[in-house]
Amino acid sequence: MSLSNSPAWQQFIAATRSAPKRGEQLRLISAPGLRLDLSAQADSPALREAEEALLAQQGFDAARARLFDGGTANWTEERAAWHTALRASEPPASVAKAVLAERERLREFVRNADAAGRYGCVLHLGVGGSDWGPRLVTRALRHGGARREVRFASNVDSHSVADAMSRLDPHDTLVIVASKSFTTTEPLANAEVAMNWLRDAGVADPIKQVVAVTANVEAALNLGILPDHIFQIWDWVGGRYSLWSAIGLPIALALGNDAFDQLLAGAAAMDEHFRHAPIEANAPVQMALAGVVNRSALGYDSLVIAPYDSRLYHIVPWAQQLEMESLGKTATQDGSPAGVPTGPAVWGMSGTDCQHTFFQWLHQDTRGAPVDFILCEQPDHAYARHHELLIANCLAQRSALLRGKTYEEALAETSANESNPER
C-alpha cells in the first residue's frame, strides 16, 4: 500500500486540515543549547495523535535505532549514515578504534602546527558537504578568537581559487584537499592550481604543505600526498554530515582543538536528546513533523531560513544541501513513487538584510512560505544597542507574519510615519 493511501496518512491529512494553522497555546521545546518555539505551527490534539500514528506506521523507532547502530540508511548505495559515531565520546565498539585514532591524529597535527608556529593561513579546497560545513562553523565561531585565517575555494570557476589565494603567503599556507572520493573535479582541479602556486612561489617541497581528507587513501597517495598528511573518513560518512570527521580539520586549525571538541560534544548532546527525548518534547522530531505538515500536507513548496545573526551567514547554503539532497526524492526506498510532495526548496538570508530583499514577498504574496527564524542570545561584540535592535526586528517580523494587520491599522501606521524615508 502506498503512503498516500495508508490509514495513518489519511488520518494525518484530515487532522492537518482541521487543525488551526497556528497553535492556540505557547509551544516551547528545550534541547541542548536551543529553545524551540513551535507556537506558529499548525497544532491540535488530533494532529499530535495523527503524527504519532504516522511515525509508528512508518517504523520511526526502528529507523532511528538503525541510524545510531550503523544500519543501512542509504538504501540505494546500501550504506550507513553513521555520523553520530563521529561525535560520540564513546563511539560504537565496531568503529571506536578507528574513529578515536583518527580524531587523535587530527588533534596531534593541530598541536604540532601550533607548537611550531606553522601555517598562518589555510587554503581549504572542497565542494558540497566537504566545504559548507567547515565554512559555516569557521565563520560562525571565529569571533571567539581565530588562530588562523581559513580561505575556502569550491567552484571550478577559477575566480574562486584565485580569490582565495590572493594576498596569502604561499610559504606559510597549508593546503587542504577535502574529497571523500578523491575523484571530484572541483577539489582536484583547484588542488592542481594551488600546488602550482606553491611551486611558482619557490616553495622547496610543495607537497609537504598539502593535506588530504578522503575515504580514497590510494588516490591521495597517487597524487603524491605524504601518508602522514592523509586523514581518513569512511564510506559511512555522508558528505553533508562530514564536518564532524577529519573534514573538520580547518575548524580545529582555525579555532583550536578545544573548540572542535566542544563542537563534537554539543552535537553528541543533541544526538542523545534526539535518541531519548519523548516524541512530544523531541526538538528534531517535532521540527521534522512540522516540515511534513507544511510541505506534504499543506503544500508549501519552499522553506525560508532567516538567521538574525551574521555569524550564521553560511547556514542557509549548508541547510540547502542538508535538506535538499536528503529529501529531494521522487521514490521511496523500494523504488515506488513517493506519491506525496517531498522536501521543499530551501532558501533565505541573514537578518536584517532579508527584510529589505524578499520579506515583502513573504508578507504580500498570495501563497508565501514557512519561515524558520533563528536568534542567538549572546553576541560576540560589545554593541548592546545593535543586538537589541536585531532581536526587535526578528520578533517584529515574526509577529507580523504570524498575525498581520488590518487595513485600518496599516493605514494609520503609514500616516503616522509618512515622513520616514525608509517607509
N, C-alpha and C positions, 0 to 999 in steps of 0.2 A: 504494500500500500504506500502511495506517495505521501510525503509530509503534508501537502495541502489538503489531502482527503482524510487525514487521520483524525480521530476523535479529539485528541488533545489540541491539535491545531485549530479545529473548528471552535472548540471552547475558548481558546486563546483569542481568536479573531472576534468572536462575539463579545467577550469581556472587554477587549480593547475598544470596540465601537461604542459600548455603553458606558465606559469609564469617562470621568471628566478629563478634559485634555490637559489639565494640570491638577496636581493633588490639592485636596482641600485642607490638608494638615501639613505642618512643618515636618519634613522628612530628611533627617540628617543621619549620616553613617560615618563612624570614625574608623580609620585604618592607620597603619604606621605612617606617621608624617603627614597624614591627609585628613581633611574634613570634607566630606562629600555632601552637597545639598541637592537632593533629587526632588525637591518640592515642586519644581516646574514641570515635572514629567507626568504623563498620564498615570493615574493610580486609582485603585479601588480594591476593597477586599476580594471581590470576584476576580479581578485581574491578577492579583497576587496568587490566588489559588490556582488560576489557569496557568500562570507562569511556572509554578512548581510542578504541576501536572505535565507540562510540556518538557521540562527538564528531565523528569522521570521517564517519560516516553522515549526521549532521545538518548537515554543512557548517560546522562551527565556525570554521575558519580563514578562510573567505570572509566569514562573518558578522562576525567581529572586524575584518577589513580594511575592510568596509563602514562599520562604526562609526567608525573613525578617518578614513576617506576622505570622510565625509559622504554616504554612500549611504543608500538607504531603509532605515530601521529600524522606523518606524511604518507598517505596510502598509495599515492602514485609512485613514489620512489622507495616505499617500504622502509622509511627511516623514522627514528625517534626525533622529537624536538625537545632535547634534554637540557635546555639552558638553565633550568633550575639547579642542576648538578654543579654548574659552574660557579654559582654564588653561595652555595651551601657551606657552612662552616665545617660540616662533616658530610662530604659527598657520598652518594651511594657506594657500597663496597666494591662493586664491579668496576667502577671508574675512579675511585678515590685516589689510588696511587698515581695515576696519570694526571688527573686534574690538579692535585696538590703539588706534584712535581713541577708541572708547567707554571703553576702560579708562583712557586718559589723561584723558578728560573727568571720569570719576569721581574720579581722583586730584586733579585740579585743584580740583574742587568741595570736596573734603575739605581740601586745603591752604588754600584761601581761607577756609573756615569756621574752621579752626584759627587762622589768622593774625589774623582779625578777632575772635576770641573769641565767635563766634556759635553759637547753638543748644546750650545746656547740656543740652537734652533732645531726644529724637527719639521721635515717635509713629509707629509703623510699622503701616500698615493693609494687610493682605494676607489670603490664605486658602490653605490647602493648601500647594503647593510654594513659593509666594512668601512663606510665613510660617514653616514649620517649619525650613527650612534656616537662615535668619538667626537664628531664635530659638535653635536648637541651638548655633550657633557663638558667638553673643554670650555666652550663659551659660557655655559650656564654657571660654572663654578670658578672661573678664572679670577673673579673679583675677590675671592677669598685669599688670593696670593698665588700667582703663577710663577713657576720656576723657570719655565722655558716657553718661548713662543712656538706655537704649532701652526703651520700653514697646511691647508688641505687643497689637493687638486684631484678632481674626479672625472672631469669631462675629457673626452678625446679631442675636443676643440683645444688646440694648443695654447690659446689665450689663458686657459685655466692654469696650466702648469707654469707658463711664463710669468703670470701674475704672482703665483705662489712663490716662485724662486727669486722674484725681484727684490733687490736690496738684502738678500741673505748672504752670509759669509759661507761660501762653499767649504772652507776649511774647518768650519765649526758647525756643520749641519749634518744631522742624521737623517737618512732617507729610509722611510718605512714603506715597503711594498706589501699591501694587505689584499690578499685574494684567496678565497677558500680553495678554488680550483687551480689557481695559478695559470689559468688559460684565458682569463677575461681580457678583452682587448684593451680597455681603458687603463688599468693599472700597469700593464706590461708596456704599453706604448709610452706612457708617462715615465716609467722607470728607465727606459732607454734614453729619453731626453735628459732625465736627472743625472744618470751616470755619465753621459757625455758632458754635461755641465760641470760635474766634479772633475772629470778628466781635463777638460779645456782650461779649468782654473788652476791646473798644476797640482792637484791633489795626488800625492805619490802613489797611493794604492786605494782607488775609489771604493773598491768592493768592501773594504773594512768599515766604510761609513754607510753600508746598506744592510738593512734588516728585512727579513721576510716573515710574514704571518700567514700561514696556509695549512690546509689539510693535505696538500700535494708536496711533500718534502722533496721527493725526487726531482720534480720540476724546478724547485727553488735551487737545488744543488746544481742542476744542469745550467742554470743561469749564472752560476759561479758564486752564489751566496755561501758564506762560510757556515759550516754546520752549527757552530755555537751562536750564530746570528739568525737561526731559523727557529721560530716559535710555532708550535703545532696547535691547530684546532682539529676537531674531529667531524666526521660526516654527520653526526647527530646534532651539530651546532648549526642552526639556521642563520643565514646572513643577517636577517633583520633582528635577531636576538643575540648577536655575537659580541656586542660591546663588553659583555661580562667575561669574555675569554681573553686570550692574548691580543685580540683585536683592540682591546682597551689599553695596549701599551702606550700610545700617545697620551692617554689620560693620566697614567701613572708618571710619565716623564714630565708632563706639564704641571701636575698638581701634587705629585708625591705619592709614595706607596701608601701612606696612612689614609690619604683622601680616597684612593682607589679601594682600599679595604673597607672604608666606611660606605662607599657606594655599593659594594657587594653585600655588606651587612644590611643595608637598607632594602635592597632587592630581596634578600633572603627573608627579612621580616615580613615583607608583603607576600612572599610565597606562602609563609606559614599562615598568614591571615586568609589568603585565598583557599588554602587547603583545609582549614579547620573552622573558620567562622561560619555560623549558621547562614542559610541562604538569605534570609531577610536582612541580615546585617553584614553581608559579604560584599564589599565595595566592587571588586572586579565583576562578580556575577550580576549585581544589580545594574552596573553600567552596561554590561553586555545585553541584559534583558531590555533595558531602555532603548538600546540600539536596535534590537529586533522589533520592538514596538514601533519605533519611528520609521524604520526602513521597510520592514517586511509587512507590517500591518497597516500603518498609516500612509506608507508610500512616499515618504520624503526621499528624494534622490541623493541628497548630499548632507554632509555634516560639517559645520563650521567650528574650527578651534580658534579661540581668541584668548591667547595668554597675555594678561595685562602685566607683563614683566619682560623687558627686552633681553634679560638673561636667557629666556626661553625662546629666543628668536628662531632657533632651528627645530623646535618641537613640531612645527607643522609639517615640514617635509619628512621628518622622522616618522611621525604618526601616519602620514600618507602612505609610506611604504609598508609600515607595520599592518595597517588595516587593509589597504587595497590589494597588496599581494596575498594577504591571508584570506580575505573574504571575497575577492573578486572572482567568483566562481559561477559557472552555469550548470555544473553537475554535482551530484552527491558522491559519496565515497565509492559507491558501486557503479558509478558511471551513468546513472539515470538522470534525467533532467531535474534540476533543483525544484522547479515548479512554483517557487516564490521568489520575490526580489531578494537579492543577497546584499553584499556590502555596499555602502554609499560611497560617493566621491567625497574625499576629504580635502578641505581647503581652509585657508584662514590667514591671519596676520596678527602680529602683536598689537596690543592697545597702547596708546590711543590712536595710532596710525589707522587702524582698521575702521575707526569711526568716520574718518574723512575719506575713505576709499570705497567701501561696499556696504556700510551699515544702512544707508538709505534704501538699498535693495531689500535688506532684511526687514526693515520697518514697513516698506510700502509695496513690495511685490505681492502678487496675488497668492503665491504659494510660500515663499520663504524657505527657511531651513532651520533645523535644530542647531543650537549653539552651545558648545562647551566653553564656559568662561573659567579661566584659571587665574587665581590670585596667589601671590606669595606674601605671607605676613611680614617677613623681615627683609628689608633691602640691604644691599652691600654698599650703601652710601649714607652720607650724613644729612641729606636734604629732606627733612621730615615733611615739609610742606608739599614737595613734589609727590611724595609717596601717598600723602593724604588725598591729593587731587587724583592720583591714579586710581586709588581704591574707590573714590567717589564716582569717577567716570564709569568704572566697571559695574558698580552696583546700580548706578542710574540707568545704564544701557540694558542691563538685565531686567530691571523693573519695567522699563518702557516696553521691551519686547514681550514681557510677560502679561502686562496689564493694559498697555496702550493708554490713549487719552481720547476723550470725546472731542468732537469738532469744536465745541464751545470752549473747552479747556485749552486746546491747541491755539485757537484764535486769540484768546485772552493773553496767553503767554507770548505769542508773536507780537501782539500790540505793545505789550509791556517792554519788550526787548528789541523793538524795531530799530533803535539807534545802534545796536551792537553789530559791527561789521561782520562778525562771524555767523550771524543768524541768517 
